[in-house]
């Protein structure tokens, strides 16, 4: 049986457009708002990424750190992340949801317990930022046994040999980090050179679903639409921050932004 992630990419390819992946932090600015946001943007996004809040991020830029800080301040724990995801899946059974975060939280929670909880919650995939290949091989295997897709990461400094190994062991999708930066940084490299690098990776295996993340906004997304998928995160987190400051409704604002992003690539 094909996974929800694979089916989502298949659907987008039929429509001749990249998949739109959105990232928000679970519990920002509280549990209800967080759930309302993902339920709302799921009307336009193809895959939902939900970050677990973390107080010592490695790759997250200021916007995502601020989102995490708000969620943690509000008392959001891993159990709340699962509750938000479970409520989302009850309403959106076929819409893929990927949890994204850091391994130490999984380790503290207990690998076995964490994966069982993912399975019970119908989580479709996992991105574990600080667990690179080949250190992630065992954990990725455990994910596969639970029918959870483990998403491998590739960056501009990944060697071709290493890429081949990562792609060979990847599940439903591979995440290409477009530039050496934290999330939310301005695109330091041209869209042309990102697509050039992207095409080199695709040449290794045309059948992989390869998505691009980092530095993607409404301004840059249109120039990258040759990709299989595009991830927008920091821009959404920043919009939540702005709406809190202006006391406007973040649910409506994010719905509008994600709708616009979808239009840019359709």
N, C-alpha and C positions, 0 to 999 in steps of 0.2 A: 504493500500500500504506500502511495506517495505521501510524503509529509505535507503539512499545510504550507511550509516555507517553499518547497519545490512547486507546489500548485500555484502559489502566489506569483512566482517568477514566470511560470508557464503562461498564466493569464496575461501578465504584462507583455510578454513576448508576442502573444496573439494580437495585442493592441498596439504593437510596435512602439513601445515606450519603456523607459527604465522603471523599475519598482521604486516607490518612494518609501523610505524608512524614516521614521521619526523617533527621536530620543527625548524623553523627559525623565526627571528623577521622581521615583515613587514617593508620594507623601508631600510633594511641593505644590501648594503651600500648606495643605493639610490632606488627610486621606480622601475626604469627599471631593475636594477640588481636583486632586490628582486623578481620581477615577473618572470624574466628569470630563476632564480634559481628554483622556485617552479614548473614552467612549465617543466623544464628539469628533476628534480628529480621525478616528478609524473610518469615518465616512469617506475620507480622501486618501489616507495613507494605506499602503499595501501591507506593511509590516510594522508592528509597534515594538520599539525598544524601550524597556523600562529599567532605569538604573537603580541599584540599591545605594542609598545614601551612605557616604563614607567620609571619615574625618581626616584621612591622610591620603588623598588621591595622588596618583603618579602622572597620568596623562591628561587629567581634566584641567581645563583653563578656568579663568575667573568666573565666567557665567555659570558653569556647571557646579563649581565649588560653592557659589552663593546659593544655588538651588539645594545642594546637599546640606548646607549649613541650616537653611530654613527647615528642611525636613527633620534633621536631627534635633534641632531646637524644639520642634513640635513633638518630639518623643517617638519618631518613627523607628521601628525595629524591623528585623528581617521578617518576623511573623506578619507585620502589617503589609510588607511588600507582597507576600503571598496572598494575603486577603484581598488586596487591590487587584492583583492578577486574576485571582479566582472569580471575583465579581465581574471583571471584564470578560473572561472566557465564558461565563454563563450567558452573557448577552451576545457575545461575538465568537461563537464556537469555531468557525473556520478561519478567523483572522489570526495570523501568526503573532505570537508575542515572544520576544526574546528578552531574557534578563541579562543585564550587563553590570559587571562590577569587579571586585577584587577578591583574590583567592583567600586572603586571610579571614574574611568573613565566612566563607564556605568552610574553611578549616576549623574555625572556632565552633561553628554550628554542627560540624561533623559531616564529612562527605556523603556517607551513606544516607543519613537523615535528610540532608539537603536535597539529594537527587530524588529520594522517595517523595519528598514534599513537592518538588518540581513536577514529578510524574502525576501525583494526586491533583495538582493544580492545573494540569494540562499545559504546562510551559512547553513551547515548541523548540526553543534554542537557548544557548548560553554563550555569552562573550565574557571571557575572564582575562582582563587586560594584562595582569602581571603573571600569567602562566603561559609562557611561550612554548613553541615546539622546540626541542623534543621533550621538555619537562612535562608537557601536558598530555603525553601519549596515553598514560594509564587512565588519567581522569577522563580523557576524550572517549576511551573505550567504554568506561563505566556509563558515560552519557548515552552512547549509542545503544548499550544494552537496555536502557530505559526509554529508547526511542526519542531521545532529546538530542538535537543537533548541536554539536560543539563547533563554534565558529572560529576558524583559524585567522590569524592576523598576518599581513605582509606589509612591509614598509619600503620606502625608496632605497634603503640600505641593505635589504635582504638579497643575498647572493642568488644567482640563477639555480645553483645546485640545491640550495636550501629551499627555494621556492618550489622546485620540482617535488621535493619530499613533502613539504607542507600541503601542496595541492593534492598529491597522491593520497594523503591521509585525511583530507578534508571531508566534511559531511555535505550539508546542503548549500552552503555558501562560504565564500572567503571574503574577508574584509580588507580592502587595501587602504592604508593610511596614506593620504595623498602627499603629506609633507612632514618634515621633521619639526614638530611643534607640539604644543599642547592644543587641546580642542579649542575652537573659537578664535584661533589666530587668523589674521587676514591671509588670503592665499598669497604665499610668498613666491609661488611658481606659477607660470602661466597655465591656463586650462589646456593649451596645446601640448605642453610637456607632460602634464598629468595624464592626458589621453594617450600620449606616445608610450609612456611607461606602462599604462594600463593595458595597452594592446600587446606589449611584450609578454605580460603575464598571461593574457588570454591565449596567446600562441602556444603556451605550454599545454593547455588543455581547454579547447573551445567549449567543452560541455559544462565547465564550472560556472556557477552564478557568482560573479565577482562584483562587489559593491565598493563604492568610493565614499570615504568619510573624511572629515576635518575641513573646515573653511568653506562649507557650502551654505549659501544664502540664496534669497530670491534673485539676487544680482548675478551670482555665478552658476546657478544650477542649470540654466539653459545651455551653457557652453559645454556641459559635461554629459549631455543626455545620450551619448553613445554607449554609456556604461549600462551594465545589467541592472544596477541599482544605485541609488544615491541616498546618503544618510544626512539628515539635518537634525542637529541637537542643540548646540550652543545658542543659535539664533532663537530657538523656542524658549530655552531657559531664560535668556535675556528678556524676552517678551513677557514672561511671567513676572520677572523682577520689576519691569517697567509698569505693568498693570497694577501690581501691588502698590507701587509708589504713587501712581495716579488714581488709585482706588477705582479702577475699572474692572470689568469682568474678564479674567484670564481665559475662561472657557471660550467665550465668543471671539476674543482676539486671536487665540491659537487656531480656532476653526477657520477663521478668515485667512490667516497666514498659510496654513497647510493647504487650503483650497487653492490659493494663489500659486504655491509651489507646484502643485499637481498640474495646474494650467500651463505653467512654464515648460513642463516636460511632455505634455500630452500632444 
